[in-house]
Amino acid sequence: MLDFLSERIKRIEYPIRKYSPLALELEAKGEKILYLNIGDPLKYDFRPPEYLVEYACEVMRENKNFYSNSQGIKELREAIAYKEKTWNGVEIPPKNIYVTIGVSEAINLVYMTLLNEGDEVLIPDPSYPLYIGYADVYGAKKVFYKMDEENGWNPDTDDIRKKISNKTKLIVVNNPNNPTGSLYSEKALREVLDIAAEHKIPVVSDEIYDAIVYEGTFKSLASIAPDDVMVIGLNGFSKTYLVTGWRLGYIYLKGPEKSVEAIGKSILKGQMARLSATTPLQYALARALREKPRHLADLRRKLDERRRFMVKRLNEIDGIRVVAEPRAAFYVFPRIEVGIDDEEFTKRLLIEEKVFVVYGSGFGPNGKNHIRLVFLPPVEVMEEALDRIERFIKMLKS
Ligand SMILES: Cc1ncc(COP(=O)(O)O)c(C=O)c1O
């Protein structure tokens, strides 16, 4: 039965959207769902900076509607080089920057380029699910390393060290972090770099939330990496420019010249096979990145208010505990003690209270007994959702 389906497609899962069909079914029956599952600010009261939308209209009228080159237009790669230098202190020549269809495609391209079947990839536990899903697609072995909840969800670098083998091909870092909202300490980043240098293993650093930080200081991994460590930086515009639907991101390469060249050439081969990323929106962003990103202060202020409300209200609920408060991004990853497992909790919460959150074990084994919520909606919406969660837990415990 169904033997026409590939083994590969059976292996991929994306837990953040697993129950979306169920939510749609409930909506079709007239139910109103409170969505706290998706990291998309545009679903709530956020809009991209007005000038960016203007540029998009402008370039489309200028008929920049063609296929662009596969690596990404020069203007945008130059603008990204400027952004990385001024925001994150990372100096990358535009020739080592690759524009992608979101960071999602970047993850796919990097895995496609570097992982053979049976190779091992060290993934944070919990992790953004695509790092898990694409490992399964490419037949690589996922080796989870512990993120330490008691230490602000920082990576347990001793655990990374223990799990390195002669098959380890890649170490994944995601800072600021999804799903935990953590900001890595510089000490942890330096330890990861030491391990990478010692074993000559490239490090992927996904920094898509680089400017969404409320407490502490963000350090880009590439900004402190020694020259002999191969850093594959991933970043994008979905979150900081509030254009999730534009699907634009980038990869940059920094490290030993020969590795940079070889990896770059191979990534470009993968990019050629999908022609190009959206051309007009690349031009729009290239123009926008010349402006000062004034919208960010407002974005952080608004989100910080919501973060504080979310954490405070969650901690008032008996059965939920935020052990490590989020310091960045827009997720909180509390522990639940409710007598049922996290996936059943999530499913029943959706059916019985019409509140949509994500089950923690979808982000890796260490996510068990946790849930992920976004603090993107206005306070009134979060208030309603959290009242319903409280009622649901009381019912479970009675
Ligand atoms: C850590 C992380 N990486 C990558 C992505 C994918 O982003 P994009 O919209 O650029 O594909 C997300 C989206 O939520 C994310 O949280």
The ligand as an ORCA input file, in Angstrom:
! r2SCAN-3c Opt
* xyz 0 1
  C      16.073     29.368     14.027
  C      15.346     29.496     12.745
  N      15.987     29.240     11.596
  C      15.362     29.340     10.415
  C      14.026     29.683     10.319
  C      13.390     29.774      8.965
  O      13.277     31.088      8.581
  P      13.002     31.609      7.108
  O      11.704     32.332      7.175
  O      14.138     32.539      6.806
  O      12.965     30.419      6.215
  C      13.308     29.950     11.489
  C      11.884     30.290     11.432
  O      11.163     30.300     12.390
  C      13.993     29.861     12.727
  O      13.367     30.104     13.882
*
